[in-house]
Amino acid sequence: MGGDGNYHFEKSLLDNRKVIKLLDQAIKQNKGFSLAHFGIGEISYPANGLLVQEFKRYESYAGVSHAPEIIRRELVRSMQDTDIAGWIAPWRLDPWGKQTRTVLEQLKFMPTKACCAWIMQSLLDEGTLWPWLSNKKGISCWTPFKRSGNRF
């Protein structure tokens, strides 16, 4: 995906049921699996410096304390390493969805699996998140950073 210059990630976003199925499959196989949210702050930073100032207001919220080049490198690595990348869909926040597409194009990268960045909120809205999580063991990392690492 993306090698042909098509960075329209939103055309292949997995729906909620498919994401849950992949997570359940990894749990059943007892293997690690990551679902990472790349929202406004995360997409701002690697945007070739275009929106780095916008990221400033997210620094304390996200617990950022490293030099900009380290943050950018780690964000790009995370985008490339995650099993499912949660991106900002243009139909949710159009300018940020387009910025996400621009960042992917600049990086010449397209994830193999992607979903909407707000999948957890969507699962909450559907009433399926807590019933699905009720019999799972794991660590849930949420923002703000200082409250991450809640165990259930």
Secondary structure, DSSP 8 states (H G I E B T S, - for coil): --TTS---GGGG---HHHHHHHHHHHHHTT----EEE--HHHHHTTTTTTTHHHHGGGHHHHT--S-HHHHHHHHHHHHHH-SEEEE--TTTSHHHHHHHHHHHHHHT---SSEEETTHHHHHHHHT-HHHHHTT---EE--SSGGG--EE-
